[in-house]
Structures are given as C-alpha cells and as structure tokens.
Amino acid sequence: MTFWILFFVAMAVGAGLKVWTKRTWISIVTPVILFVGYLLFNEYVMPYRGGGASMWPIAVMFGAPVALIGAIIGVFIVAPFVGHDHDDRGAS
C-alpha cells in the first residue's frame, strides 16, 4: 500500500513540476530526491521511534525506482498538454 501512495504522489509531483517548470529533467528527478531526502530526514533528524535494525537503505533501494517510474509516467501524461522543454542558455 505504501508503494502505491509513493507512486501516485511521485506521479502528481512530476506532473505538477512539468506543468510549472516545463522541464522534463527537473520534473523526473525531483520526486526521487524528495523521497530520499525524506527518508534521510526521518532517519537522522527525527527522534528514534523503535527497536530493530534500520531499514532505510532497503527503502531507498526499492522506493527510489518506484518514485522514478511514477514521476516518469506523470511527466509523460501531461507532456502533450504542456509543450516542449525550453532552454534559455545559448539563445541568440
């Protein structure tokens, strides 16, 4: 169930960033960075809440690809409606 929530949240964030920034690369990478950042914040900043081994490396190993796939699908669902990437570098 948690992977489905992660998948749909990453899809929504990717689609929203594609609409807002019109940049495919940023829209795909940002949900993955946010997911890993959340895990690391939860592991190292929040107070310890339980016993047992830390499983955050396993969560990154399985969760990052789920976030990546969700973001890719979200970006390519809204891409036909948004238009192409714009790049202002090197414009003459």
C-alpha positions in Angstrom: 0.0 0.0 0.0 2.8 2.4 0.8 4.4 1.9 -2.6 1.2 2.8 -4.3 1.0 6.0 -2.2 4.6 6.8 -3.1 3.9 6.0 -6.8 0.9 8.3 -7.0 2.5 11.1 -5.0 5.6 11.0 -7.3 3.4 10.9 -10.3 1.5 14.0 -9.1 4.7 15.9 -8.2 6.3 15.0 -11.5 3.2 16.1 -13.4 2.9 19.3 -11.4 6.5 20.2 -11.9 6.2 19.6 -15.6 3.3 22.0 -15.8 5.0 24.5 -13.7 8.6 24.4 -15.0 8.1 22.8 -18.4 11.4 21.0 -17.8 11.4 17.2 -18.1 14.6 16.5 -16.3 13.8 18.5 -13.2 10.3 17.1 -13.1 11.6 13.5 -13.2 14.5 13.8 -10.8 12.8 16.0 -8.1 10.4 13.4 -6.7 13.2 10.9 -6.3 15.4 13.4 -4.5 12.5 14.4 -2.3 11.8 10.7 -1.4 15.4 10.0 -0.5 15.6 13.3 1.4 12.5 12.4 3.4 14.0 9.0 4.3 17.3 10.5 5.4 15.5 13.3 7.4 13.3 10.6 9.1 16.4 8.5 9.9 18.9 11.1 11.1 16.9 14.2 12.3 13.7 12.8 13.8 13.9 11.1 17.2 14.3 7.3 17.3 11.0 5.5 17.5 11.5 1.9 17.8 13.7 -1.1 18.0 15.4 -3.3 15.5 17.6 -2.6 12.6 17.5 0.5 10.4 15.9 -0.4 7.1 16.3 2.9 5.2 18.8 1.5 2.7 16.3 -1.1 1.7 13.6 1.5 1.4 15.8 3.6 -0.8 16.7 0.5 -2.9 13.0 -0.3 -3.6 11.4 3.1 -3.2 13.6 5.2 -5.4 12.7 3.2 -8.6 9.0 3.4 -7.7 9.3 7.2 -7.3 11.3 7.4 -10.6 8.7 5.3 -12.5 5.8 7.3 -11.0 7.5 10.6 -11.9 8.2 9.5 -15.5 4.6 8.4 -16.0 3.3 11.6 -14.5 5.6 13.8 -16.7 4.7 11.9 -19.9 0.9 12.1 -19.2 0.9 15.9 -19.1 3.7 16.4 -21.6 1.4 16.6 -24.7 -0.6 19.3 -23.0 2.3 21.4 -21.8 4.6 21.7 -24.7 8.4 21.2 -25.1 11.2 22.0 -22.8 12.5 25.5 -23.1 16.2 26.3 -22.7 17.3 29.8 -22.5 21.0 29.0 -22.5 22.8 29.9 -25.7 19.8 31.8 -27.2 21.0 34.3 -29.7 
